[in-house]
């Protein structure tokens, strides 16, 4: 990942709809690469959405 991609990834957690998977797809990197380069994303944990 380049510096621009890392800045973008760090800005995305403010978006409540952003997931690590969707962000990795936008940046064209794997989830593992994203989590390695931006370790604070690991702290987000799984996304739980209310049902019905």
Residue pairs with C-beta under 8 A, 6 or more apart in sequence:
1 9
1 27
1 29
1 33
1 34
1 37
1 38
5 27
5 29
5 37
6 37
6 38
8 26
8 27
9 23
9 27
9 34
9 37
9 38
9 41
10 38
10 40
12 18
12 23
13 40
13 41
13 44
19 47
20 31
20 34
20 35
20 41
20 44
21 31
23 34
23 41
24 30
24 31
24 33
24 34
27 34
29 37
34 41
35 41
35 42
